[in-house]
Amino acid sequence: MKRDILTYIRENMSSFSKGQKRIAEFILDSYDKAAFMTASKLGQTVNVSESTVVRFAAELGYDGYPSMQKSLQKMIRSRLTSVQRIEMAHDQIGDDVVSSVLRSDVSMIRSTLEELDRGLFNGAVEAILNAKKIYIIGARSSMSISHFLAFYFNVIFDNVREISENSASEVFEQILRVGKGDVVIGVSFPRYSSRTVKAMDYARDRGATVIAITDSEASPIASKAHITLTAKSDMASFVDSLVAPLSLVNALIVAVSQKRDQDVAQTFRQLEQIWEEYDVFDKTGN
């Protein structure tokens, strides 16, 4: 289903059976809870059978209840407030927080590895290597990923510009001269930053090659990008799990550096001399 599931439910409410209407009303009122309920649990909550819940998913055009559940989960990740995330986390995580969070992160990395399009990844590497200028933008929690990327790209290249998001006007001032031959890398995960979306839209209109690093093709920055690299992320309470996105960015840095291995090696030889001369790193543990 490409349409918003809530809109579809509202528009077709009159066609549902009595039991299906109970399910529909619960989803409309508490979609943040329904998205993480099993078919059995949802049925118990609204006093219908599990089979009625499964048939309801089919009625909406899904090939099964898990598909409908996944659709709900994707939709709500960009809608939930921080307070809703905290409330929902109590049901999701349980008492063993460490195991729940780390296992979820492992699962996110595994899914990212299995689903990553290697052709798009290699295309992003080539575009970056051939760029006149490389602009990197990320906001809020996604800024941690974009900053990490910019830090290492600044070691590899001399044409990198990290865009700060102090205000909407400042963002456009920093990318004012972006154009053909440049690459703009936007990093955005739920809840998506409107400034990042607008900046990427501007860059594309100006003829730059736009690369999105985000969680899915349904992300608002994916529609602005020529190349979209997806990494799974999830919510751990109000915290966004960005372990898989960081791993993807790490792979991108390594792939690019391997193409520039001689230049990178020379850069680090110079840096090691500077670090030694100015006593940059603590040596007490050596």
BATOR-563203 format. One line per 5 residues: for each residue x, y, z of C-alpha. Coordinates in Angstrom, 1 decimal. Last residue first. Example, Ala and Ser with C-alpha at 12.3 -4.5 7.8 and 13.67 -1.06 7.14 Angstrom:
# BATOR-563203
13.7:-1.1:7.1 ~ 12.3:-4.5:7.8
//
This chain:
# BATOR-563203
52.0:3.8:26.4 ~ 49.2:4.8:28.8 ~ 50.8:8.1:29.7 ~ 51.1:9.0:26.1 ~ 48.2:11.5:25.7
47.7:12.5:22.1 ~ 48.3:16.0:20.6 ~ 51.9:16.4:21.8 ~ 52.5:19.3:19.4 ~ 55.4:17.7:17.6
54.1:14.2:17.7 ~ 50.6:15.2:16.4 ~ 52.3:17.3:13.7 ~ 54.6:14.4:12.6 ~ 51.7:12.0:12.7
49.6:14.4:10.6 ~ 52.2:14.5:7.9 ~ 52.4:10.8:7.7 ~ 48.6:10.7:7.8 ~ 48.4:12.9:4.7
50.9:10.8:2.8 ~ 48.9:7.6:3.5 ~ 45.7:9.3:2.5 ~ 47.2:10.4:-0.8 ~ 48.5:7.0:-1.6
45.3:5.2:-0.5 ~ 42.9:7.4:-2.5 ~ 40.6:4.7:-3.8 ~ 41.0:2.9:-0.5 ~ 40.0:6.1:1.3
36.7:6.2:-0.6 ~ 35.8:2.6:0.4 ~ 36.9:3.2:4.0 ~ 34.8:6.4:4.4 ~ 31.7:4.7:2.8
32.1:1.7:5.1 ~ 32.2:4.0:8.2 ~ 29.1:5.7:6.8 ~ 27.3:2.4:6.7 ~ 28.5:1.5:10.2
27.2:4.9:11.5 ~ 23.9:4.3:9.9 ~ 23.7:0.8:11.5 ~ 24.5:2.2:15.0 ~ 22.1:5.2:14.7
19.5:4.1:17.3 ~ 17.4:7.2:17.9 ~ 16.8:7.9:21.5 ~ 13.3:8.9:22.8 ~ 12.8:5.2:23.9
15.1:3.1:21.8 ~ 13.8:3.8:18.4 ~ 15.1:2.1:15.3 ~ 17.5:2.6:12.4 ~ 18.1:0.6:9.3
20.6:2.0:6.8 ~ 19.6:3.1:3.3 ~ 21.9:4.7:0.7 ~ 19.9:6.8:-1.8 ~ 21.5:8.1:-5.0
20.0:10.9:-7.2 ~ 18.4:12.3:-4.1 ~ 15.4:14.6:-3.5 ~ 12.9:11.8:-3.2 ~ 15.2:10.1:-0.7
15.2:13.2:1.5 ~ 11.5:12.7:2.4 ~ 12.2:9.1:3.6 ~ 10.0:6.5:1.8 ~ 13.1:5.0:0.1
14.2:4.0:3.6 ~ 16.4:4.8:6.6 ~ 18.6:7.7:5.4 ~ 21.8:8.6:3.7 ~ 20.9:10.7:0.7
23.3:11.6:-2.1 ~ 22.6:14.6:-4.3 ~ 24.6:15.3:-7.4 ~ 24.5:19.1:-7.9 ~ 22.5:20.7:-10.6
21.2:23.8:-8.8 ~ 17.7:22.2:-8.5 ~ 19.3:19.3:-6.8 ~ 21.1:21.5:-4.3 ~ 17.8:23.4:-3.5
16.0:20.1:-2.8 ~ 18.8:19.0:-0.7 ~ 18.7:22.1:1.4 ~ 14.9:21.8:1.7 ~ 15.1:18.3:3.0
17.9:19.1:5.4 ~ 16.0:22.0:6.8 ~ 12.8:19.9:7.2 ~ 14.8:17.6:9.6 ~ 13.4:14.1:9.7
12.3:12.5:12.9 ~ 13.3:10.1:11.9 ~ 16.7:9.8:10.1 ~ 18.5:12.3:7.9 ~ 22.0:12.5:6.4
22.4:14.7:3.3 ~ 25.4:14.4:1.1 ~ 25.7:17.1:-1.5 ~ 28.1:16.5:-4.4 ~ 29.4:19.2:-6.7
29.9:18.9:-10.5 ~ 27.0:21.1:-11.3 ~ 26.2:23.6:-8.5 ~ 26.5:24.8:-5.0 ~ 27.2:28.5:-4.7
24.6:29.3:-2.0 ~ 25.3:26.2:0.0 ~ 26.5:28.0:3.1 ~ 24.0:30.9:2.7 ~ 21.2:28.3:2.3
22.0:26.7:5.7 ~ 22.4:30.1:7.3 ~ 18.9:31.1:6.3 ~ 17.4:28.0:7.9 ~ 19.2:28.7:11.2
21.9:27.1:13.2 ~ 22.1:24.2:10.8 ~ 25.8:23.7:10.2 ~ 27.0:22.6:6.8 ~ 30.3:20.7:6.6
32.3:21.7:3.6 ~ 34.8:19.3:2.0 ~ 37.2:20.3:-0.9 ~ 40.6:19.3:0.6 ~ 39.9:15.6:0.7
40.9:12.5:2.7 ~ 41.4:14.1:6.1 ~ 38.4:16.4:5.6 ~ 36.4:13.3:4.6 ~ 37.2:11.8:8.0
35.7:14.7:10.1 ~ 32.9:15.2:7.5 ~ 31.6:11.7:8.0 ~ 31.7:11.9:11.8 ~ 30.0:15.2:11.6
27.3:13.8:9.3 ~ 26.6:10.9:11.7 ~ 26.5:13.0:14.9 ~ 24.4:15.6:12.9 ~ 21.7:12.9:12.5
20.7:13.5:16.1 ~ 19.8:17.1:15.3 ~ 20.6:17.9:11.7 ~ 22.8:16.6:8.9 ~ 24.6:18.2:6.0
27.7:17.4:4.0 ~ 28.9:19.4:1.0 ~ 31.6:17.9:-1.2 ~ 33.1:20.2:-3.8 ~ 34.4:19.5:-7.3
33.2:15.9:-7.0 ~ 34.9:13.0:-8.8 ~ 35.7:10.9:-5.7 ~ 32.3:11.6:-4.2 ~ 30.5:10.5:-7.3
32.6:7.4:-7.5 ~ 31.8:6.4:-3.9 ~ 28.1:7.1:-4.4 ~ 28.0:4.9:-7.5 ~ 29.7:2.1:-5.5
27.0:2.3:-2.8 ~ 24.3:2.4:-5.5 ~ 25.6:-0.7:-7.1 ~ 26.1:-2.4:-3.7 ~ 22.4:-2.0:-2.9
22.2:-2.5:0.9 ~ 19.5:-5.0:1.9 ~ 21.5:-7.7:3.6 ~ 24.1:-5.4:5.2 ~ 21.4:-3.1:6.5
19.4:-6.0:7.9 ~ 22.4:-7.3:9.8 ~ 23.3:-3.9:11.1 ~ 19.7:-3.3:12.4 ~ 19.6:-6.8:14.0
22.8:-6.1:15.9 ~ 21.3:-2.8:17.1 ~ 18.1:-4.6:18.3 ~ 20.2:-7.1:20.1 ~ 22.1:-4.3:21.8
18.9:-2.5:22.9 ~ 17.0:-5.5:24.2 ~ 20.0:-7.1:25.9 ~ 21.0:-3.8:27.7 ~ 17.4:-2.9:28.7
16.5:-6.2:30.4 ~ 13.4:-4.9:32.1 ~ 11.1:-4.5:29.0 ~ 12.2:-2.9:25.8 ~ 9.0:-2.7:23.7
6.3:-2.1:26.3 ~ 8.2:0.5:28.3 ~ 9.5:2.1:25.1 ~ 6.0:3.1:24.0 ~ 5.7:5.7:26.7
9.2:7.1:26.0 ~ 8.4:7.3:22.3 ~ 5.1:9.0:22.9 ~ 6.9:11.7:25.0 ~ 9.5:12.2:22.3
6.7:12.9:19.8 ~ 5.8:10.2:17.3 ~ 5.2:11.2:13.7 ~ 8.4:10.2:11.8 ~ 8.5:6.8:13.3
4.8:6.4:13.0 ~ 4.7:5.6:9.3 ~ 7.4:3.0:9.3 ~ 5.8:1.2:12.3 ~ 2.4:1.2:10.7
3.7:-0.2:7.4 ~ 5.6:-2.9:9.3 ~ 2.4:-3.9:11.1 ~ 0.5:-4.1:7.8 ~ 3.2:-6.3:6.4
3.2:-8.5:9.5 ~ -0.6:-8.9:9.3 ~ -0.4:-10.5:5.8 ~ -0.3:-9.8:2.1 ~ -1.5:-6.3:2.7
-4.4:-4.8:0.7 ~ -6.4:-3.2:3.5 ~ -8.8:-6.1:3.4 ~ -5.9:-8.4:3.8 ~ -4.9:-6.6:7.0
-8.5:-6.9:8.2 ~ -8.5:-10.6:7.5 ~ -5.5:-11.0:9.8 ~ -7.3:-9.0:12.5 ~ -10.4:-11.2:12.1
-8.3:-14.3:12.4 ~ -6.9:-13.1:15.7 ~ -10.5:-13.0:17.0 ~ -12.2:-9.8:18.1 ~ -12.5:-8.1:21.5
-10.6:-4.8:20.8 ~ -7.6:-5.6:23.0 ~ -7.7:-9.3:22.5 ~ -7.6:-8.9:18.7 ~ -4.6:-6.5:19.0
-2.8:-9.0:21.2 ~ -3.4:-11.9:18.8 ~ -2.3:-9.9:15.8 ~ 0.9:-9.0:17.7 ~ 1.1:-5.4:19.0
3.9:-3.0:18.1 ~ 2.1:-0.9:15.5 ~ -1.1:-0.9:17.6 ~ 0.4:1.1:20.3 ~ 1.5:4.1:18.2
-1.7:3.7:16.1 ~ -3.8:4.5:19.2 ~ -6.9:6.3:18.1 ~ -6.9:5.5:14.4 ~ -5.6:1.9:15.1
-8.3:1.4:17.7 ~ -11.0:2.7:15.4 ~ -9.9:0.4:12.6 ~ -9.8:-2.7:14.8 ~ -13.3:-2.0:16.1
-14.5:-1.3:12.6 ~ -13.1:-4.7:11.5 ~ -15.3:-6.4:14.0 ~ -18.4:-4.6:12.8 ~ -17.5:-5.3:9.1
-15.7:-2.6:7.1 ~ -17.2:-0.7:4.2 ~ -18.1:2.4:6.1 ~ -14.5:2.9:7.4 ~ -13.1:3.1:3.9
-11.9:6.7:3.8 ~ -10.8:6.7:7.4 ~ -8.8:3.4:6.9 ~ -7.1:4.7:3.8 ~ -6.1:7.9:5.5
-4.6:5.9:8.4 ~ -2.7:3.6:6.0 ~ -1.1:6.5:4.2 ~ -1.1:5.5:0.5 ~ 1.5:3.3:-1.1
0.0:0.0:0.0
//
